[in-house]
């Protein structure tokens, strides 16, 4: 399993709380921030795999995606991937996630709507081509849409954004139980899009981000049920990352003592490993 722990200083306390070592540690790197060499070293020293979400928060008259594929940020992209190559060890790089949503400058909605999926794929191919030219073979690109398409339009179906097996190393999904009247179990969030991915590609699948709110049901029961379902009903999942922060909701595992206990107890199953299978990296 993996997690976003909201700061490298929180790695050890989080692992102590859940009684398990993290196979991967997720964090976020905005474009124009340099390659996160110090963070990578800390994650590696923990025995975990770095999972960097690489967010192209860029502005350009062309629009974010056309600007990327046109090479307008060539120097930054090359420098970042050169530094990643120099590190030499495996890195999961989740580029421009949740592209089928309507909240990021790199999503289809903000890049021409119907033209958006093709623009996204061109931008993705550009990044992968730079990675190949540089020879950064230790970097694995993760394609990670949102679990639901927003807006729910035919052009915005997540599969329309898939760049193809030749340029994708992992696929993933993000999704949350937002609670209140929108309370959803794990299957309601992930089952349908998981099946789409399983039919789309044979690449390893991850859940890039997920979490559960406190309001609207029992978070402890949700966690217990979710991890049991992951173990028995989602055989293609090779990694999942809990989003451990008090943000739009209190997503933290320890937002309550029963939730923390449920998470820790469920993770003790031998199914949940502290290393990503060698076949996937």
C-alpha positions as CSV (number, residue, x, y, z in Angstrom):
1,X,0.0,0.0,0.0
2,X,1.0,3.6,-0.3
3,X,-0.1,7.0,1.0
4,X,0.1,10.7,0.8
5,X,1.2,11.6,4.3
6,X,1.3,15.4,3.9
7,X,5.0,15.9,4.5
8,X,8.1,13.7,4.7
9,X,8.3,14.3,8.5
10,X,5.0,12.3,8.8
11,X,6.3,9.1,7.2
12,X,7.4,7.4,10.4
13,X,4.4,8.5,12.5
14,X,2.0,7.3,9.8
15,X,3.7,4.0,9.5
16,X,3.7,3.5,13.3
17,X,0.0,4.3,13.3
18,X,-1.0,1.8,10.6
19,X,1.5,-0.9,11.7
20,X,2.8,-1.3,8.2
21,X,5.6,0.1,6.1
22,X,4.5,2.1,3.0
23,X,5.4,0.5,-0.3
24,X,5.0,3.8,-2.0
25,X,4.9,7.4,-0.9
26,X,2.9,9.9,-2.9
27,X,3.5,13.7,-3.1
28,X,2.9,16.6,-5.5
29,X,5.4,18.5,-7.6
30,X,4.2,21.6,-9.4
31,X,5.7,22.4,-12.8
32,X,8.7,24.7,-12.5
33,X,9.6,23.3,-9.2
34,X,12.9,21.4,-9.6
35,X,13.3,17.7,-9.4
36,X,12.6,16.8,-5.7
37,X,16.0,15.2,-5.0
38,X,15.9,15.6,-1.2
39,X,12.4,14.1,-0.9
40,X,13.4,11.2,-3.2
41,X,16.3,10.4,-0.9
42,X,14.1,10.4,2.2
43,X,11.5,8.1,0.5
44,X,14.2,5.8,-0.7
45,X,15.8,5.6,2.8
46,X,12.4,4.5,4.1
47,X,12.5,1.6,1.6
48,X,9.5,3.0,-0.3
49,X,9.0,3.8,-4.0
50,X,8.6,7.5,-4.9
51,X,5.2,8.3,-6.5
52,X,5.4,11.9,-7.8
53,X,2.3,13.6,-9.0
54,X,3.7,16.0,-11.6
55,X,1.2,18.8,-12.1
56,X,1.6,21.2,-15.1
57,X,0.1,24.3,-13.5
58,X,1.0,26.4,-16.6
59,X,-0.5,29.3,-18.4
60,X,0.0,29.9,-22.1
61,X,-2.0,31.6,-24.9
62,X,-2.1,28.2,-26.6
63,X,-3.7,26.5,-23.6
64,X,-1.8,24.2,-21.2
65,X,-1.9,21.0,-23.3
66,X,-1.0,22.6,-26.7
67,X,1.8,24.5,-25.1
68,X,3.2,21.3,-23.6
69,X,3.0,19.3,-26.9
70,X,4.5,22.3,-28.8
71,X,7.6,22.2,-26.7
72,X,7.1,25.5,-24.9
73,X,8.4,24.1,-21.7
74,X,11.1,21.9,-23.3
75,X,14.0,23.1,-21.1
76,X,12.1,22.4,-17.8
77,X,10.8,19.0,-19.0
78,X,14.3,17.9,-20.1
79,X,16.0,19.1,-16.9
80,X,13.5,17.4,-14.7
81,X,13.7,14.1,-16.6
82,X,17.5,14.3,-16.8
83,X,17.6,14.7,-13.0
84,X,15.3,11.7,-12.6
85,X,17.5,9.7,-14.9
86,X,20.6,10.7,-12.8
87,X,18.8,9.4,-9.7
88,X,18.8,6.0,-11.4
89,X,16.4,4.1,-9.2
90,X,12.7,3.4,-10.0
91,X,10.3,6.4,-9.9
92,X,6.6,6.4,-10.6
93,X,5.7,9.8,-12.2
94,X,1.9,10.5,-12.3
95,X,1.7,13.2,-15.0
96,X,-1.4,15.5,-15.4
97,X,-3.9,13.4,-13.4
98,X,-7.7,13.6,-13.4
99,X,-7.7,14.9,-17.0
100,X,-11.4,13.9,-17.3
101,X,-12.4,16.3,-14.6
102,X,-13.2,20.0,-14.9
103,X,-10.9,21.5,-12.3
104,X,-7.4,21.6,-13.7
105,X,-5.8,23.6,-16.5
106,X,-4.7,20.4,-18.2
107,X,-8.1,18.7,-18.3
108,X,-10.2,18.3,-21.5
109,X,-12.9,20.7,-20.3
110,X,-10.4,23.6,-20.2
111,X,-8.7,22.6,-23.5
112,X,-11.4,22.7,-26.1
113,X,-13.8,20.1,-24.6
114,X,-14.4,17.8,-27.6
115,X,-10.8,18.5,-28.8
116,X,-9.5,18.0,-25.2
117,X,-8.8,14.2,-25.2
118,X,-6.7,14.4,-28.4
119,X,-4.8,17.4,-27.1
120,X,-4.1,15.6,-23.8
121,X,-2.8,12.5,-25.7
122,X,-0.4,14.7,-27.7
123,X,0.9,16.3,-24.6
124,X,1.4,12.9,-23.0
125,X,3.2,11.6,-26.1
126,X,5.5,14.6,-25.9
127,X,6.5,13.9,-22.3
128,X,7.0,10.2,-23.0
129,X,9.1,10.9,-26.1
130,X,11.4,13.2,-24.1
131,X,11.7,10.5,-21.5
132,X,12.7,8.0,-24.2
133,X,15.2,10.4,-25.9
134,X,16.9,11.1,-22.6
135,X,16.9,7.4,-21.7
136,X,15.2,7.9,-18.3
137,X,14.2,4.2,-18.3
138,X,13.9,4.2,-14.5
139,X,10.9,6.6,-14.8
140,X,7.5,4.9,-15.2
141,X,4.7,7.2,-16.3
142,X,1.3,6.7,-14.5
143,X,-1.9,7.7,-16.4
144,X,-4.5,8.4,-13.8
145,X,-8.0,9.7,-14.6
146,X,-10.7,10.5,-12.1
147,X,-13.2,7.7,-11.3
148,X,-16.0,9.7,-12.8
149,X,-16.2,11.9,-15.9
150,X,-17.0,15.5,-15.2
151,X,-18.8,16.7,-17.2
152,X,-20.6,13.4,-18.0
153,X,-20.3,14.0,-21.8
154,X,-19.5,11.3,-24.4
155,X,-16.4,13.2,-25.5
156,X,-15.1,13.2,-21.9
157,X,-15.2,9.4,-21.3
158,X,-11.9,8.5,-19.5
159,X,-11.0,5.9,-22.2
160,X,-10.8,8.7,-24.8
161,X,-7.8,10.1,-23.0
162,X,-5.8,6.9,-23.0
163,X,-2.5,7.5,-25.0
164,X,-1.9,3.8,-25.7
165,X,0.1,1.0,-24.2
166,X,3.3,1.9,-26.0
167,X,3.6,5.1,-23.9
168,X,2.0,4.2,-20.6
169,X,3.6,2.2,-17.8
170,X,0.9,2.2,-15.1
171,X,-2.8,3.2,-15.1
172,X,-4.7,4.4,-12.1
173,X,-7.9,6.0,-10.7
174,X,-8.7,8.7,-8.2
175,X,-11.9,8.7,-6.1
176,X,-13.4,9.6,-2.8
177,X,-16.4,8.9,-0.6
178,X,-17.4,12.5,0.0
179,X,-19.8,11.6,2.8
180,X,-23.0,13.4,3.9
181,X,-25.9,12.6,1.4
182,X,-23.3,11.5,-1.2
183,X,-22.0,8.5,0.9
184,X,-20.8,5.8,-1.4
185,X,-19.2,2.4,-0.8
186,X,-15.9,1.5,-2.5
187,X,-17.7,-0.5,-5.3
188,X,-19.9,2.5,-6.1
189,X,-16.9,4.6,-6.7
190,X,-14.4,2.3,-8.3
191,X,-16.0,-0.9,-9.7
192,X,-17.2,0.5,-13.1
193,X,-14.1,2.5,-13.9
194,X,-11.8,-0.3,-12.7
195,X,-13.5,-2.6,-15.2
196,X,-13.0,0.0,-17.9
197,X,-9.3,0.0,-17.2
198,X,-9.0,-3.8,-16.9
199,X,-10.6,-4.0,-20.4
200,X,-8.6,-1.2,-21.8
201,X,-5.1,-2.4,-21.0
202,X,-3.0,-5.1,-19.3
203,X,-0.8,-2.5,-17.5
204,X,-0.6,-2.6,-13.7
205,X,-3.4,-0.7,-12.0
206,X,-3.2,1.6,-9.0
207,X,-5.5,3.8,-7.0
208,X,-3.6,7.1,-7.0
209,X,-5.8,8.8,-4.4
210,X,-8.7,7.7,-2.3
211,X,-10.2,8.5,1.1
212,X,-13.4,8.6,3.1
213,X,-15.2,11.4,4.9
214,X,-16.6,11.1,8.5
215,X,-20.1,12.4,7.9
216,X,-22.9,10.3,6.5
217,X,-21.9,6.8,7.7
218,X,-19.3,4.9,9.6
219,X,-15.8,5.6,8.3
220,X,-14.4,2.6,10.3
221,X,-16.9,0.3,8.6
222,X,-16.2,1.8,5.2
223,X,-12.5,1.2,5.7
224,X,-13.0,-2.4,6.8
225,X,-15.3,-3.1,3.9
226,X,-13.1,-1.3,1.4
227,X,-9.9,-3.2,2.2
228,X,-11.8,-6.5,2.2
229,X,-13.1,-5.7,-1.2
230,X,-9.7,-4.7,-2.5
231,X,-8.3,-8.0,-1.3
232,X,-11.0,-10.2,-2.9
233,X,-12.5,-8.4,-5.8
234,X,-9.8,-6.2,-7.4
235,X,-7.0,-8.6,-8.5
236,X,-5.5,-6.2,-10.9
237,X,-4.8,-3.5,-8.2
238,X,-1.1,-3.5,-7.4
239,X,-1.0,-0.3,-5.3
240,X,-3.4,2.0,-3.6
241,X,-2.6,5.4,-1.9
242,X,-4.6,6.8,0.9
243,X,-4.9,10.6,0.9
244,X,-4.1,11.4,4.5
245,X,-4.9,15.1,5.0
246,X,-7.6,17.3,6.5
247,X,-8.6,19.2,3.4
248,X,-12.1,19.3,1.7
249,X,-13.0,16.6,4.2
250,X,-11.0,15.2,7.0
251,X,-9.6,12.3,4.9
252,X,-7.1,11.3,7.6
253,X,-7.0,7.7,8.7
254,X,-6.9,8.8,12.3
255,X,-9.8,11.3,12.0
256,X,-11.3,9.0,14.7
257,X,-9.9,6.3,16.8
258,X,-12.3,3.6,15.4
259,X,-11.2,4.6,11.8
260,X,-7.5,4.3,12.7
261,X,-8.1,1.0,14.4
262,X,-10.1,-0.4,11.4
263,X,-7.3,0.7,9.0
264,X,-4.5,-0.9,11.1
265,X,-6.4,-4.1,11.7
266,X,-7.4,-4.6,8.0
267,X,-3.9,-3.9,6.7
268,X,-2.4,-6.8,8.7
269,X,-3.6,-9.2,6.0
270,X,-0.7,-10.8,4.1
271,X,-2.4,-9.4,0.9
272,X,-1.1,-5.9,1.7
273,X,2.6,-5.7,1.0
274,X,5.2,-3.2,2.0
275,X,6.9,-3.6,-1.4
276,X,5.5,-3.2,-4.8
277,X,5.7,-6.5,-6.7
278,X,9.0,-6.7,-8.8
279,X,7.0,-7.5,-11.9
280,X,5.5,-4.0,-11.8
281,X,8.7,-2.0,-11.5
